[in-house]
Amino acid sequence: MTKNICATLDLNKSVKTFELNITKLLEFSHIREWNGKKLREREE
């Protein structure tokens, strides 16, 4: 999977984008149903 990331010199915008992406990755639900394969797929 290739994802293009645009460069920006606006630090506030960059930090906000980073926060949004990380927040999505850290939101876990139904942890009992998770396994290593599902976690890896989510990280990718």
PDB file of N, CA, C and O in Angstrom:
ATOM      1  N   MET A   1       0.851  -1.180   0.000  1.00  0.00           N
ATOM      2  CA  MET A   1       0.000   0.000   0.000  1.00  0.00           C
ATOM      3  C   MET A   1       0.889   1.233   0.000  1.00  0.00           C
ATOM      4  O   MET A   1       1.799   1.350   0.821  1.00  0.00           O
ATOM      5  N   THR A   2       0.629   2.142  -0.911  1.00  0.00           N
ATOM      6  CA  THR A   2       1.381   3.383  -0.985  1.00  0.00           C
ATOM      7  C   THR A   2       0.471   4.526  -0.597  1.00  0.00           C
ATOM      8  O   THR A   2      -0.657   4.640  -1.077  1.00  0.00           O
ATOM      9  N   LYS A   3       0.977   5.365   0.275  1.00  0.00           N
ATOM     10  CA  LYS A   3       0.208   6.519   0.711  1.00  0.00           C
ATOM     11  C   LYS A   3       1.048   7.764   0.489  1.00  0.00           C
ATOM     12  O   LYS A   3       2.148   7.885   1.027  1.00  0.00           O
ATOM     13  N   ASN A   4       0.528   8.681  -0.300  1.00  0.00           N
ATOM     14  CA  ASN A   4       1.236   9.927  -0.546  1.00  0.00           C
ATOM     15  C   ASN A   4       0.995  10.890   0.592  1.00  0.00           C
ATOM     16  O   ASN A   4      -0.141  11.092   1.021  1.00  0.00           O
ATOM     17  N   ILE A   5       2.066  11.482   1.077  1.00  0.00           N
ATOM     18  CA  ILE A   5       1.976  12.444   2.160  1.00  0.00           C
ATOM     19  C   ILE A   5       2.523  13.768   1.649  1.00  0.00           C
ATOM     20  O   ILE A   5       3.688  13.856   1.259  1.00  0.00           O
ATOM     21  N   CYS A   6       1.698  14.777   1.650  1.00  0.00           N
ATOM     22  CA  CYS A   6       2.110  16.092   1.179  1.00  0.00           C
ATOM     23  C   CYS A   6       2.979  16.777   2.232  1.00  0.00           C
ATOM     24  O   CYS A   6       2.725  16.647   3.429  1.00  0.00           O
ATOM     25  N   ALA A   7       3.984  17.493   1.795  1.00  0.00           N
ATOM     26  CA  ALA A   7       4.846  18.241   2.704  1.00  0.00           C
ATOM     27  C   ALA A   7       4.202  19.584   3.013  1.00  0.00           C
ATOM     28  O   ALA A   7       3.576  20.199   2.150  1.00  0.00           O
ATOM     29  N   THR A   8       4.363  20.031   4.247  1.00  0.00           N
ATOM     30  CA  THR A   8       3.852  21.333   4.635  1.00  0.00           C
ATOM     31  C   THR A   8       4.809  21.962   5.638  1.00  0.00           C
ATOM     32  O   THR A   8       5.432  21.268   6.441  1.00  0.00           O
ATOM     33  N   LEU A   9       4.913  23.258   5.581  1.00  0.00           N
ATOM     34  CA  LEU A   9       5.758  23.973   6.535  1.00  0.00           C
ATOM     35  C   LEU A   9       4.934  24.543   7.680  1.00  0.00           C
ATOM     36  O   LEU A   9       5.475  25.187   8.579  1.00  0.00           O
ATOM     37  N   ASP A  10       3.631  24.311   7.649  1.00  0.00           N
ATOM     38  CA  ASP A  10       2.746  24.775   8.713  1.00  0.00           C
ATOM     39  C   ASP A  10       2.781  23.755   9.847  1.00  0.00           C
ATOM     40  O   ASP A  10       2.122  22.718   9.779  1.00  0.00           O
ATOM     41  N   LEU A  11       3.554  24.057  10.888  1.00  0.00           N
ATOM     42  CA  LEU A  11       3.750  23.116  11.983  1.00  0.00           C
ATOM     43  C   LEU A  11       2.447  22.807  12.704  1.00  0.00           C
ATOM     44  O   LEU A  11       2.215  21.657  13.078  1.00  0.00           O
ATOM     45  N   ASN A  12       1.596  23.796  12.909  1.00  0.00           N
ATOM     46  CA  ASN A  12       0.321  23.564  13.590  1.00  0.00           C
ATOM     47  C   ASN A  12      -0.544  22.566  12.827  1.00  0.00           C
ATOM     48  O   ASN A  12      -1.151  21.678  13.425  1.00  0.00           O
ATOM     49  N   LYS A  13      -0.598  22.714  11.515  1.00  0.00           N
ATOM     50  CA  LYS A  13      -1.383  21.796  10.684  1.00  0.00           C
ATOM     51  C   LYS A  13      -0.780  20.389  10.732  1.00  0.00           C
ATOM     52  O   LYS A  13      -1.509  19.400  10.809  1.00  0.00           O
ATOM     53  N   SER A  14       0.536  20.307  10.687  1.00  0.00           N
ATOM     54  CA  SER A  14       1.207  19.011  10.739  1.00  0.00           C
ATOM     55  C   SER A  14       0.946  18.295  12.060  1.00  0.00           C
ATOM     56  O   SER A  14       0.678  17.094  12.074  1.00  0.00           O
ATOM     57  N   VAL A  15       1.023  19.024  13.164  1.00  0.00           N
ATOM     58  CA  VAL A  15       0.787  18.427  14.481  1.00  0.00           C
ATOM     59  C   VAL A  15      -0.662  17.973  14.600  1.00  0.00           C
ATOM     60  O   VAL A  15      -0.925  16.899  15.141  1.00  0.00           O
ATOM     61  N   LYS A  16      -1.596  18.760  14.112  1.00  0.00           N
ATOM     62  CA  LYS A  16      -3.012  18.396  14.168  1.00  0.00           C
ATOM     63  C   LYS A  16      -3.277  17.113  13.366  1.00  0.00           C
ATOM     64  O   LYS A  16      -3.996  16.226  13.824  1.00  0.00           O
ATOM     65  N   THR A  17      -2.694  17.028  12.178  1.00  0.00           N
ATOM     66  CA  THR A  17      -2.851  15.830  11.346  1.00  0.00           C
ATOM     67  C   THR A  17      -2.262  14.618  12.051  1.00  0.00           C
ATOM     68  O   THR A  17      -2.865  13.545  12.055  1.00  0.00           O
ATOM     69  N   PHE A  18      -1.096  14.784  12.644  1.00  0.00           N
ATOM     70  CA  PHE A  18      -0.454  13.709  13.388  1.00  0.00           C
ATOM     71  C   PHE A  18      -1.340  13.251  14.543  1.00  0.00           C
ATOM     72  O   PHE A  18      -1.533  12.051  14.741  1.00  0.00           O
ATOM     73  N   GLU A  19      -1.875  14.195  15.302  1.00  0.00           N
ATOM     74  CA  GLU A  19      -2.740  13.864  16.438  1.00  0.00           C
ATOM     75  C   GLU A  19      -3.969  13.080  15.985  1.00  0.00           C
ATOM     76  O   GLU A  19      -4.355  12.109  16.637  1.00  0.00           O
ATOM     77  N   LEU A  20      -4.581  13.485  14.889  1.00  0.00           N
ATOM     78  CA  LEU A  20      -5.760  12.787  14.382  1.00  0.00           C
ATOM     79  C   LEU A  20      -5.427  11.352  13.979  1.00  0.00           C
ATOM     80  O   LEU A  20      -6.173  10.423  14.292  1.00  0.00           O
ATOM     81  N   ASN A  21      -4.306  11.178  13.284  1.00  0.00           N
ATOM     82  CA  ASN A  21      -3.913   9.832  12.837  1.00  0.00           C
ATOM     83  C   ASN A  21      -3.583   8.933  14.019  1.00  0.00           C
ATOM     84  O   ASN A  21      -3.990   7.771  14.046  1.00  0.00           O
ATOM     85  N   ILE A  22      -2.859   9.451  14.984  1.00  0.00           N
ATOM     86  CA  ILE A  22      -2.470   8.643  16.143  1.00  0.00           C
ATOM     87  C   ILE A  22      -3.683   8.320  17.005  1.00  0.00           C
ATOM     88  O   ILE A  22      -3.800   7.206  17.515  1.00  0.00           O
ATOM     89  N   THR A  23      -4.584   9.279  17.172  1.00  0.00           N
ATOM     90  CA  THR A  23      -5.785   9.041  17.981  1.00  0.00           C
ATOM     91  C   THR A  23      -6.596   7.887  17.405  1.00  0.00           C
ATOM     92  O   THR A  23      -7.110   7.054  18.151  1.00  0.00           O
ATOM     93  N   LYS A  24      -6.711   7.837  16.088  1.00  0.00           N
ATOM     94  CA  LYS A  24      -7.455   6.745  15.445  1.00  0.00           C
ATOM     95  C   LYS A  24      -6.795   5.400  15.719  1.00  0.00           C
ATOM     96  O   LYS A  24      -7.482   4.402  15.938  1.00  0.00           O
ATOM     97  N   LEU A  25      -5.454   5.370  15.708  1.00  0.00           N
ATOM     98  CA  LEU A  25      -4.748   4.114  15.945  1.00  0.00           C
ATOM     99  C   LEU A  25      -4.856   3.653  17.387  1.00  0.00           C
ATOM    100  O   LEU A  25      -4.808   2.454  17.659  1.00  0.00           O
ATOM    101  N   LEU A  26      -5.001   4.593  18.315  1.00  0.00           N
ATOM    102  CA  LEU A  26      -5.022   4.243  19.730  1.00  0.00           C
ATOM    103  C   LEU A  26      -6.409   3.897  20.249  1.00  0.00           C
ATOM    104  O   LEU A  26      -6.547   3.451  21.388  1.00  0.00           O
ATOM    105  N   GLU A  27      -7.435   4.093  19.434  1.00  0.00           N
ATOM    106  CA  GLU A  27      -8.795   3.776  19.848  1.00  0.00           C
ATOM    107  C   GLU A  27      -9.038   2.280  19.652  1.00  0.00           C
ATOM    108  O   GLU A  27      -9.126   1.792  18.525  1.00  0.00           O
ATOM    109  N   PHE A  28      -9.141   1.578  20.749  1.00  0.00           N
ATOM    110  CA  PHE A  28      -9.377   0.142  20.692  1.00  0.00           C
ATOM    111  C   PHE A  28     -10.771  -0.168  21.209  1.00  0.00           C
ATOM    112  O   PHE A  28     -11.238   0.433  22.177  1.00  0.00           O
ATOM    113  N   SER A  29     -11.412  -1.092  20.565  1.00  0.00           N
ATOM    114  CA  SER A  29     -12.703  -1.577  21.036  1.00  0.00           C
ATOM    115  C   SER A  29     -12.735  -3.084  20.835  1.00  0.00           C
ATOM    116  O   SER A  29     -12.049  -3.611  19.959  1.00  0.00           O
ATOM    117  N   HIS A  30     -13.505  -3.757  21.618  1.00  0.00           N
ATOM    118  CA  HIS A  30     -13.625  -5.215  21.544  1.00  0.00           C
ATOM    119  C   HIS A  30     -12.252  -5.892  21.637  1.00  0.00           C
ATOM    120  O   HIS A  30     -11.921  -6.757  20.827  1.00  0.00           O
ATOM    121  N   ILE A  31     -11.466  -5.487  22.630  1.00  0.00           N
ATOM    122  CA  ILE A  31     -10.095  -5.978  22.772  1.00  0.00           C
ATOM    123  C   ILE A  31     -10.063  -7.500  22.906  1.00  0.00           C
ATOM    124  O   ILE A  31      -9.126  -8.130  22.416  1.00  0.00           O
ATOM    125  N   ARG A  32     -11.036  -8.096  23.539  1.00  0.00           N
ATOM    126  CA  ARG A  32     -11.034  -9.554  23.719  1.00  0.00           C
ATOM    127  C   ARG A  32     -11.084 -10.301  22.397  1.00  0.00           C
ATOM    128  O   ARG A  32     -10.645 -11.449  22.317  1.00  0.00           O
ATOM    129  N   GLU A  33     -11.617  -9.661  21.354  1.00  0.00           N
ATOM    130  CA  GLU A  33     -11.726 -10.304  20.042  1.00  0.00           C
ATOM    131  C   GLU A  33     -10.461 -10.119  19.201  1.00  0.00           C
ATOM    132  O   GLU A  33     -10.350 -10.704  18.124  1.00  0.00           O
ATOM    133  N   TRP A  34      -9.526  -9.329  19.669  1.00  0.00           N
ATOM    134  CA  TRP A  34      -8.342  -9.006  18.884  1.00  0.00           C
ATOM    135  C   TRP A  34      -7.306 -10.108  18.983  1.00  0.00           C
ATOM    136  O   TRP A  34      -7.239 -10.847  19.965  1.00  0.00           O
ATOM    137  N   ASN A  35      -6.503 -10.194  17.935  1.00  0.00           N
ATOM    138  CA  ASN A  35      -5.346 -11.069  17.949  1.00  0.00           C
ATOM    139  C   ASN A  35      -4.205 -10.357  17.225  1.00  0.00           C
ATOM    140  O   ASN A  35      -4.395  -9.244  16.733  1.00  0.00           O
ATOM    141  N   GLY A  36      -3.053 -10.962  17.151  1.00  0.00           N
ATOM    142  CA  GLY A  36      -1.897 -10.319  16.529  1.00  0.00           C
ATOM    143  C   GLY A  36      -2.129  -9.941  15.079  1.00  0.00           C
ATOM    144  O   GLY A  36      -1.677  -8.887  14.631  1.00  0.00           O
ATOM    145  N   LYS A  37      -2.832 -10.792  14.341  1.00  0.00           N
ATOM    146  CA  LYS A  37      -3.090 -10.518  12.920  1.00  0.00           C
ATOM    147  C   LYS A  37      -3.964  -9.281  12.745  1.00  0.00           C
ATOM    148  O   LYS A  37      -3.685  -8.433  11.897  1.00  0.00           O
ATOM    149  N   LYS A  38      -5.011  -9.178  13.541  1.00  0.00           N
ATOM    150  CA  LYS A  38      -5.893  -8.010  13.445  1.00  0.00           C
ATOM    151  C   LYS A  38      -5.158  -6.738  13.834  1.00  0.00           C
ATOM    152  O   LYS A  38      -5.354  -5.695  13.211  1.00  0.00           O
ATOM    153  N   LEU A  39      -4.306  -6.812  14.869  1.00  0.00           N
ATOM    154  CA  LEU A  39      -3.556  -5.637  15.300  1.00  0.00           C
ATOM    155  C   LEU A  39      -2.597  -5.180  14.210  1.00  0.00           C
ATOM    156  O   LEU A  39      -2.469  -3.984  13.950  1.00  0.00           O
ATOM    157  N   ARG A  40      -1.927  -6.126  13.576  1.00  0.00           N
ATOM    158  CA  ARG A  40      -1.004  -5.770  12.509  1.00  0.00           C
ATOM    159  C   ARG A  40      -1.742  -5.140  11.326  1.00  0.00           C
ATOM    160  O   ARG A  40      -1.261  -4.163  10.752  1.00  0.00           O
ATOM    161  N   GLU A  41      -2.890  -5.680  10.959  1.00  0.00           N
ATOM    162  CA  GLU A  41      -3.687  -5.120   9.859  1.00  0.00           C
ATOM    163  C   GLU A  41      -4.107  -3.699  10.190  1.00  0.00           C
ATOM    164  O   GLU A  41      -4.103  -2.833   9.316  1.00  0.00           O
ATOM    165  N   ARG A  42      -4.468  -3.453  11.429  1.00  0.00           N
ATOM    166  CA  ARG A  42      -4.893  -2.124  11.835  1.00  0.00           C
ATOM    167  C   ARG A  42      -3.732  -1.137  11.775  1.00  0.00           C
ATOM    168  O   ARG A  42      -3.918   0.019  11.395  1.00  0.00           O
ATOM    169  N   GLU A  43      -2.537  -1.587  12.147  1.00  0.00           N
ATOM    170  CA  GLU A  43      -1.370  -0.708  12.117  1.00  0.00           C
ATOM    171  C   GLU A  43      -0.979  -0.342  10.694  1.00  0.00           C
ATOM    172  O   GLU A  43      -0.504   0.766  10.443  1.00  0.00           O
ATOM    173  N   GLU A  44      -1.177  -1.271   9.760  1.00  0.00           N
ATOM    174  CA  GLU A  44      -0.804  -1.014   8.367  1.00  0.00           C
ATOM    175  C   GLU A  44      -1.811  -0.085   7.741  1.00  0.00           C
ATOM    176  O   GLU A  44      -1.685   0.261   6.567  1.00  0.00           O
TER     177      GLU A  44
END
